[in-house]
Amino acid sequence: MNKEIWCLYGATASGKTEMAMRIASSHPVEILCMDAFQIYQEIPILSAAPEPEDLAKIPHHGFAFLRPDQSFSVVEWYEKTVALILQVWERNKIPMLVGGTGLYLKLIQSGLEDTGTTTDPLFRKNLESSAENKDPHWLWEELNKVWPQRAEKLHFNDKKRIIRALEIHNSPNSLQYGQIRDELAQFCPGWKKIWLNPDRELLYHRINQRVLLMEARGLVGEVEKLQRQYAVQGTIKQAIGYKETLGFLEGTLSREAWIQCIQQNTRRFAKRQLTWFRAQQDYWECSSVSDVLPWLRQTTV
């Protein structure tokens, strides 16, 4: 079997779990977590974690393995996910990353930038000043001259990462090829990416309904339990629904205001996700589970 990595991503409440299970029902995939909140235990409601029956049907990896009082860096996620991908390949299966954390998607595709290299503010400022009066492709072309292997992995509009790559290359205490960790590149995997992107009005309706379901399933009790039992780490505190529920519990938000606040903040978050995903390249965009059927028919294993 050729080495492949499938990625299924989309905004919160877009229907990723349903689509992942649909794909897994007819293809030899194992599902890997690409969500910064679903890696935690004890928050199935906050994180919209996969249901137990789904976990029983298809192998899932990287879900709910951390306590709420544990921290987990992007470096650790990258290392763990690379190891999981290699293990899935060893079983002659296809790793399919599912989630809505755009940073994770970017890391697994482009590699992990070593942050050990010191920054050079003057060098960076000079690059930014020079770029202002140049062709939009100029920065990318400069990188391509000195580090083509890195340049080919970056879009010419990704100014921040291009400048960082040039900064790394320019660093006197860094090896040019030692600063980007990309253990998967040696396998030359084939990438298949699906962006589940339903109509905006439908997405916002789904978000509003999901928040009502979160309340019905016991969101308040879940947050109360977290407060009682754990010294919650920063990542979970960023989960939409956490701080809003604390406000409801403390009496600063009425029930109606609490629900509306979670709905509004979730819609705003979804909008940011859509902006991130729109910048991706070489993806199959679909609006519903049924739309993925042509993609499945084209995909042979």
C-alpha positions as CSV (number, residue, x, y, z in Angstrom):
1,M,0.0,0.0,0.0
2,N,1.3,3.5,-0.9
3,K,1.7,5.7,2.1
4,E,-1.2,8.1,2.4
5,I,-2.5,10.6,4.9
6,W,-6.1,11.7,4.8
7,C,-7.3,14.9,6.5
8,L,-11.0,15.8,7.2
9,Y,-11.4,19.2,8.5
10,G,-14.1,21.9,8.9
11,A,-15.5,24.4,11.3
12,T,-17.1,23.4,14.5
13,A,-20.6,21.8,14.1
14,S,-20.0,21.2,10.3
15,G,-20.6,17.5,10.6
16,K,-17.0,16.1,10.6
17,T,-17.8,13.1,12.9
18,E,-20.6,11.9,10.8
19,M,-18.6,12.2,7.6
20,A,-15.6,10.5,9.2
21,M,-17.7,7.5,10.1
22,R,-19.2,7.4,6.6
23,I,-15.8,7.3,5.1
24,A,-14.5,4.7,7.6
25,S,-17.4,2.4,6.8
26,S,-16.1,1.7,3.4
27,H,-12.3,2.5,3.5
28,P,-9.5,1.0,5.7
29,V,-8.9,4.0,7.8
30,E,-8.2,4.7,11.4
31,I,-9.2,8.0,12.9
32,L,-6.6,10.3,14.5
33,C,-7.5,13.3,16.6
34,M,-6.8,16.8,15.1
35,D,-8.7,18.7,17.7
36,A,-7.0,20.6,20.6
37,F,-9.8,19.9,23.0
38,Q,-10.8,16.4,22.2
39,I,-7.4,15.2,23.5
40,Y,-8.8,15.8,27.0
41,Q,-10.7,13.5,29.3
42,E,-13.8,14.6,31.2
43,I,-15.1,17.1,28.7
44,P,-17.1,15.2,26.1
45,I,-19.7,17.9,26.0
46,L,-17.4,20.9,25.8
47,S,-15.3,19.2,23.1
48,A,-18.1,17.5,21.2
49,A,-16.1,14.3,21.5
50,P,-17.0,11.2,19.4
51,E,-19.7,9.0,20.8
52,P,-18.8,5.7,22.5
53,E,-20.5,3.7,19.8
54,D,-18.4,5.4,17.2
55,L,-15.2,4.7,19.2
56,A,-16.3,1.0,19.3
57,K,-16.9,0.7,15.6
58,I,-13.7,2.3,14.2
59,P,-10.2,2.6,15.8
60,H,-9.7,6.1,17.1
61,H,-6.4,7.4,18.4
62,G,-5.3,10.5,20.3
63,F,-8.7,11.2,21.9
64,A,-9.3,11.7,25.6
65,F,-5.9,10.6,26.9
66,L,-5.0,13.7,29.0
67,R,-6.4,14.7,32.3
68,P,-7.9,18.3,32.5
69,D,-5.1,19.3,34.8
70,Q,-2.3,18.3,32.3
71,S,-0.7,20.6,29.7
72,F,0.1,19.5,26.2
73,S,2.2,21.5,23.8
74,V,1.9,21.5,20.0
75,V,5.4,19.9,19.9
76,E,4.0,17.0,21.9
77,W,0.9,16.7,19.7
78,Y,3.1,16.7,16.6
79,E,5.4,13.9,18.0
80,K,2.5,11.8,19.2
81,T,0.6,12.1,15.9
82,V,3.6,11.3,13.8
83,A,4.1,8.2,15.9
84,L,0.5,7.2,15.5
85,I,0.6,7.7,11.7
86,L,3.6,5.4,11.5
87,Q,1.8,2.8,13.6
88,V,-1.3,2.9,11.4
89,W,0.8,2.5,8.3
90,E,2.4,-0.6,9.9
91,R,-1.1,-2.1,10.1
92,N,-1.6,-1.4,6.4
93,K,-4.3,1.1,7.2
94,I,-4.8,4.8,6.2
95,P,-4.5,7.4,9.0
96,M,-7.3,9.9,8.7
97,L,-6.8,13.1,10.8
98,V,-10.2,14.5,11.8
99,G,-10.7,17.9,13.5
100,G,-10.9,21.6,13.3
101,T,-7.6,22.8,14.8
102,G,-6.0,24.5,11.8
103,L,-2.6,24.8,13.5
104,Y,-2.4,21.0,13.9
105,L,-3.3,20.6,10.2
106,K,-0.5,23.0,9.2
107,L,2.0,21.3,11.5
108,I,1.4,17.8,10.2
109,Q,1.7,18.9,6.6
110,S,4.6,21.4,6.8
111,G,6.6,20.0,9.7
112,L,7.6,21.4,13.0
113,E,9.7,24.5,13.1
114,D,12.4,24.3,15.7
115,T,12.0,27.3,18.1
116,G,15.5,26.9,19.4
117,T,16.9,29.4,16.9
118,T,17.0,32.9,18.3
119,T,15.2,35.7,16.6
120,D,16.9,38.5,14.8
121,P,14.7,41.6,15.0
122,L,16.9,43.8,12.8
123,F,17.2,41.1,10.1
124,R,13.4,40.6,10.2
125,K,12.7,44.4,10.1
126,N,15.0,44.8,7.0
127,L,13.2,41.9,5.2
128,E,9.8,43.4,6.0
129,S,10.9,46.8,4.8
130,S,12.4,45.4,1.6
131,A,9.3,43.4,0.9
132,E,7.1,46.5,1.0
133,N,8.4,47.8,-2.3
134,K,8.9,44.5,-4.0
135,D,6.8,42.0,-6.0
136,P,4.4,40.0,-3.7
137,H,6.4,36.9,-4.6
138,W,9.8,38.5,-3.7
139,L,10.1,37.0,-0.2
140,W,9.3,33.5,-1.4
141,E,11.8,33.8,-4.2
142,E,14.5,34.9,-1.8
143,L,13.8,31.8,0.3
144,N,13.7,29.6,-2.7
145,K,17.2,30.8,-3.7
146,V,18.8,29.7,-0.4
147,W,16.4,27.0,0.9
148,P,14.3,25.5,-1.9
149,Q,13.2,22.5,0.1
150,R,11.5,24.8,2.6
151,A,10.2,27.2,0.0
152,E,8.3,24.5,-1.8
153,K,6.3,23.8,1.4
154,L,5.2,27.4,1.9
155,H,2.6,29.4,0.0
156,F,4.0,32.7,-1.3
157,N,1.4,34.6,0.8
158,D,2.6,33.0,4.0
159,K,4.8,36.0,4.8
160,K,5.3,35.2,8.5
161,R,6.6,31.7,8.0
162,I,8.7,32.7,5.0
163,I,10.4,35.4,7.0
164,R,10.9,33.0,9.9
165,A,12.5,30.5,7.5
166,L,14.9,33.1,6.1
167,E,15.7,34.1,9.7
168,I,16.6,30.5,10.5
169,H,18.7,30.2,7.4
170,N,20.5,33.4,8.4
171,S,21.2,32.3,12.0
172,P,24.9,31.7,12.6
173,N,24.3,29.0,15.2
174,S,21.8,26.9,13.2
175,L,22.1,24.2,10.6
176,Q,20.0,25.0,7.6
177,Y,18.3,21.7,7.3
178,G,18.1,20.9,11.0
179,Q,15.5,23.4,12.0
180,I,12.4,22.0,10.3
181,R,11.3,18.6,11.7
182,D,9.4,16.7,9.1
183,E,9.7,13.0,9.8
184,L,6.9,12.1,7.4
185,A,8.6,13.7,4.4
186,Q,10.9,10.7,3.9
187,F,7.9,8.5,3.2
188,C,6.6,10.9,0.4
189,P,3.0,10.3,1.6
190,G,0.1,11.1,-0.7
191,W,-2.2,13.7,0.9
192,K,-6.0,13.7,0.5
193,K,-7.8,16.5,2.1
194,I,-11.5,17.1,2.5
195,W,-12.9,20.4,3.7
196,L,-16.4,20.0,4.9
197,N,-17.9,23.4,4.3
198,P,-21.7,23.6,4.6
199,D,-23.7,26.7,3.7
200,R,-23.0,29.5,6.2
201,E,-26.6,29.8,7.2
202,L,-26.9,26.1,7.8
203,L,-23.6,26.0,9.8
204,Y,-24.8,28.8,12.1
205,H,-28.1,27.0,12.6
206,R,-26.2,23.8,13.5
207,I,-24.1,25.8,15.9
208,N,-27.1,27.2,17.7
209,Q,-28.7,23.8,17.9
210,R,-25.5,22.2,19.2
211,V,-25.3,24.7,22.1
212,L,-28.9,23.8,23.1
213,L,-27.9,20.2,23.0
214,M,-24.9,20.8,25.1
215,E,-27.1,22.3,27.7
216,A,-29.5,19.4,27.5
217,R,-26.7,16.9,27.8
218,G,-25.4,18.5,31.1
219,L,-22.8,21.2,30.2
220,V,-23.3,22.9,33.6
221,G,-22.6,19.7,35.5
222,E,-19.5,19.0,33.4
223,V,-18.0,22.4,34.2
224,E,-19.0,22.1,37.8
225,K,-17.2,18.8,38.0
226,L,-14.1,20.2,36.4
227,Q,-14.0,23.0,38.9
228,R,-14.4,20.6,41.9
229,Q,-11.9,18.0,40.9
230,Y,-9.1,19.6,38.8
231,A,-6.8,22.6,38.6
232,V,-7.9,23.2,35.0
233,Q,-5.1,24.0,32.5
234,G,-5.1,26.9,30.0
235,T,-6.2,24.9,27.0
236,I,-9.5,23.8,28.5
237,K,-10.1,27.3,29.8
238,Q,-10.1,28.5,26.2
239,A,-12.9,26.0,25.2
240,I,-15.9,28.0,24.1
241,G,-18.6,27.2,26.7
242,Y,-16.2,27.0,29.7
243,K,-15.9,30.6,30.8
244,E,-19.5,31.4,29.8
245,T,-20.8,28.5,32.0
246,L,-18.7,29.8,34.9
247,G,-20.4,33.2,34.4
248,F,-23.8,31.4,34.5
249,L,-22.8,29.5,37.7
250,E,-21.6,32.7,39.3
251,G,-24.8,34.4,38.5
252,T,-23.4,37.1,36.2
253,L,-25.3,35.6,33.2
254,S,-28.9,34.6,33.0
255,R,-29.7,31.3,31.3
256,E,-30.8,33.1,28.1
257,A,-27.7,35.3,28.0
258,W,-25.5,32.3,28.8
259,I,-26.8,30.3,25.8
260,Q,-26.7,33.3,23.5
261,C,-23.2,34.1,24.5
262,I,-21.9,30.6,23.8
263,Q,-23.7,30.6,20.4
264,Q,-22.3,33.9,19.4
265,N,-18.7,33.1,20.5
266,T,-19.0,29.7,18.7
267,R,-20.1,31.4,15.5
268,R,-17.2,33.9,15.7
269,F,-14.8,31.0,16.2
270,A,-16.2,29.2,13.2
271,K,-15.7,32.3,11.1
272,R,-12.0,32.3,12.1
273,Q,-11.7,28.6,11.3
274,L,-13.2,29.2,7.8
275,T,-10.7,31.9,7.1
276,W,-7.9,29.5,8.0
277,F,-9.2,26.6,6.0
278,R,-9.8,28.7,2.9
279,A,-6.1,29.3,2.7
280,Q,-5.4,25.6,2.3
281,Q,-4.6,24.2,-1.1
282,D,-5.4,21.0,-3.0
283,Y,-8.5,20.0,-1.1
284,W,-11.9,18.5,-2.0
285,E,-14.5,20.9,-0.8
286,C,-18.0,19.5,0.0
287,S,-21.0,20.8,1.9
288,S,-22.5,17.6,3.2
289,V,-21.9,13.9,3.9
290,S,-23.6,13.0,0.6
291,D,-21.3,15.3,-1.4
292,V,-18.3,13.2,-0.4
293,L,-19.6,10.2,-2.3
294,P,-18.0,11.3,-5.6
295,W,-14.7,11.7,-3.8
296,L,-15.0,8.2,-2.3
297,R,-15.7,6.7,-5.8
298,Q,-12.6,8.4,-7.1
299,T,-10.4,7.2,-4.3
300,T,-9.0,3.7,-4.7
301,V,-7.1,1.9,-2.0
